[in-house]
Amino acid sequence: MRRRPGLSVRLKLTLSYAGFLAVAGALLLAVVWMFLLRYVPDNSQGLLGISPNRYLLVRTFLPAAAVAMVFLLGFGLVGGWILAGRMLAPLTQITDAARRAGNGSLSHRILMKGRQDEFRELSDTFDSMLHRLESHVAEQQRFAANASHELRTPLAISRTLLDVARKDPTRDRGELVERLHAVNTRAIDLTEALLVLSRGDSGNVTRESVDLSLLAEEAAETLLPLAEQRRITLDVTGGAAPTSGSAELLLRMVTNLVQNAVVHNIPADGTVRVHTEALEDTSVLRVENTGPRLPQDLVPTLTEPFQRGTERVRTDEHAGVGLGLAIVHSIVRAHDGTLDLTPRPAGGLLVTVRLPGRARTSSDAALQISGPWRCSSGGVGRPAGAPPHDDL
């Protein structure tokens, strides 16, 4: 926004200092005049002809007072200019850093030295903002590059298949349609995952009452065929874990965690345990699975978009797009929660999600699960007397 030119802050402070000093000098001279000269006799001879009279004092005092006023004004201007410059020097550094950031240089830091004051607090806050902004921009650039690469792959495969079909009209069209359908499905899944990730990163979620235990049960029943196919035992235990947030996004979070735990497991007879509980003002969801041992340095990278550890790559129909845990992390952050990934000593991963809870009601207590809910090749088991899922 264009503004009309005006006085600088340094000049305004200088004029303020000089004006204040001049007013103080004028008041001092007025006090001298009122309380000193008023008691001096006002006649041409003075007292008994030997003491000075008011006329003589005025003639000698006024020129000296005028010189003093000029000195005070000049001293105020020069001293005020120097003091204002010293006081505003940190602000100049902050302005220079802001100008560099506006030109695209986010790596510059002020790193202002000295003891804590208002300017240094502003400097530290600005440095923290630049650090977060630089990290966010770098993450977005990396994500955009990876997303472009991932989206380009199915499109390139589709073009290759179409080129082959055009050059070889005798090729089996049924096989071509099936392969194109698989590639198109993967591209749609990737696009939907990117949309969910973008929605979670925006932080704009609709808040409503949600119970993580019900979401865990729904996710387990949805993934039952996959667990049966892989001979994975899926146990859902715990009690009501009420929280507030988007039911759709939280269900996607739980589903992603359970699906990852099933897919990235041992080849057969593996186990996935899902546990929910409410601890004071926090609702906790834990998903634990068996599987290969994970290096400690690999775990922090699992929540980055399109990052896949070598031990976690699948080559079957559930290979995924590398966004499962990234979406989970984004959804947890959008709901003001925390996500912890801990490799199990015996192999596999323990994922713990902590979300802000809400006050439990009598209906929440009634939903307390008394025993494990087992989902294995035999189906989904429930505690005796428990109602079916549709009745909860």
Disulfide bonds with the S-S distance in Angstrom:
none
